Amino acid sequence: PSSAEVIVDGRILPGQTIQSFLQEVQKLIGQGFEIEILQAEEPNQTDFDNDFFNTLKTSLVALDPQAIPVPFLIPGFTDAKHYAKLGIKCYGFAPTKLPADLNFGELYHGHNERIPVTAIEFGVKTLWEVILKTCV
């Protein structure tokens, strides 16, 4: 064919800008191709060196001493970007304790997505700890 079109949904990583992302894509596809931006937003970033994040960590470890709380990147979409525009920091804190033999990756966003009731109970207890430590 004399032309071809590809639509790519790219995600901007923390520390990256839209421009640096486009430069990386251009480097990968080479010269002679046009890149058209249909929609673009800078990445949402939250700092993790503060009292509230420490409360999240200590609350989790209080209920699971073997837990190792670390920040992670969500490659999908969250509402955090909308709250960030209002100056609100968001943390995707959804504590659960899944059994070692549960392959959650196979269930995640699938037609049979589920977690055990004990995982939800653990999450509720952890969130309650966060509320008690934050609101006292």
C-alpha angles and dihedrals in degrees: 000000000000092000142018134191131205127186114206126189103210125185121216112227123220108273091027126101130210088253095051089048091052091048089053092049091047090051090052097048096037131221125315096053126105120225116204119189112220095179132352137177131174114252121270111239132184127192119235100199100092143094096260095054088047088054090053090051097046092046091053094046091047089063097034112028090188093058118115107200113208133162115253138190121248107212092195133063129288135175089243091098091062093049091047089061086061092050094256118140114221131202121192091222109164105153116200133154109216124193114257092239095054111101096208091174089070092051100041111117089345129129089263100042112157145134130208120270088241089061091054091046090053090050093050092049091049093048089048089055089052091051093049093049094044101044100042 
